[in-house]
Amino acid sequence: MTSRKRFGALVLCIGMAFILAVSAAFIIHEADHDCSGEDCPVCRLIAVNFNLLHILGLAAIAFLSFFFLLSRRLACGRRDRYNCFFSGTLVSWKVRLND
């Protein structure tokens, strides 16, 4: 990976962390506000921030699970496609069987 891509990924991660932190802080700060009625703009912003946190949390879980499965798949290689999680023998694990 080039340094330009790494820098872009770092900026993206910092930006996502900043957005999550600011959204959570806004929800915490405005949780006990004086509501002005049915069309309260603060309540709408709280709902938007809550939905943003919910969607980003689900996206992060989906991305991490996809990354884990992909890395596990690449670690297995093509040689042992069907017996990936249970590969290995007693000899390869250097298990000594004493009688």
N, C-alpha and C positions, 0 to 999 in steps of 0.2 A: 504494500500500500504506500502510495506516495505521501509526502509530508503535507501536501495540499489537501488530500482527502482526509488525513488524520486531523488536520486543523478544522476542517469543515465538520467532521463528526464530533470533535470536542466542543465546538461552538453550538452545535445542535443539542448536545447533551446538557450543556450549561444552560441554554435557553429553556429547555424542557423543565429542568430542575427549578429554574427561576419562576416559570409560569406556575408550576405546581405549588411552590412555596407561597407565592403571592396570592393565589386563589384560596389556599387553605387559611392564610392569615386574614384575608378579607372576610371569609365566612366566620371565623372565630371572632373577629372584631365587631362585625355587624349582627351577631346572633341575637342580641337583646336590644335592637333599635326600636324606636317609637314608630310603629306602623301607621301610615296615614290612611289606610283603607284598602279597598279591593285592588286598585291599580297602583300599588306602592312600587316605585322604581327600585328601591333597595331590595325588596323581596324578589323582584325579577332578576336582579343581578346575583343574588344569593343562589337562586335556582339555576341560573346559567353557569355559575362557577361550580356548583355541585355536579351538574351534568358534565361539565368539562373534566372534573376530577374522576368521575365515574367512567367516562369514555377513555380517558388516557390510562386509567388503571387497567381496564380490560384490554386495551391495545398492548400495554406493557406485558401483561400476562401471556397474551397470545404470541407476542414476539419472542419472549423468553422461552416458551415451550417449543415454538418452532425452531429456534436456534439450538436448543438442547437436542431435539430429535435429529436435526440436520447434522450437528457435530457428532452425534453418536453414529449416525449412518455413515458419515465420511470416515470415522475411526475404524469401522468394521472393514471397509474396503470391498472390492468386488469378489474376492476369492471365496468368501464365506457369507453369501448374501442371506441365506435362510437361517443359519445357526449363529447369528451375530451375537446375541446376548449370552450364549452358552458355549462360546468357543474356548478351546484349550483342552489339553489332556493332562493327565497326572504327571507325565514326563515334562511337559512344558511348564507346569507349575512347580516342578522339582519336589514332588511329594514322594517321600520314601515309604514304601509299604513293608513293614516288618511282620514276619510270621511269628 
